[in-house]
Amino acid sequence: MRELRDQLARVGQDVARVALVVGSGGNLSAREPGSDEFWVTAAGTWLDELVEDSFVRVRVSDGSIVGEPRNDPTTDSPCTPPPIRPGPTSTRSSTCTHS
């Protein structure tokens, strides 16, 4: 799962580099295939400055936080799980930018 979190950090840097976001600019999330957990950016993070503590693991099935993160998940995290729920039209990640 840490590799997936690192990939999300690179996506955040990329979308900021090509000016698809302004400021904190949105949220990123991704689910490992077959897992009931996903990474989501923490509240108040800047997509071009993402580090390990910029993410929170959340359980898809009930929205609970996994572990003891240093930050709260984005306030949009309740909206994040549905598009990445397992199923025939499943996606593995979600990028929501605000520009």
Sequence and secondary structure as in RCSB ss.txt:
>XXXX:A:sequence
MRELRDQLARVGQDVARVALVVGSGGNLSAREPGSDEFWVTAAGTWLDELVEDSFVRVRVSDGSIVGEPRNDPTT
DSPCTPPPIRPGPTSTRSSTCTHS
>XXXX:A:secstr
 HHHHHHHHHHHHHHHHTT   TT EEEEEE TT SEEEEEBTT  GGG  GGGEEEEETTT  B S  SS B T
TGGGSTGGGSSSTT  SEEEEE  
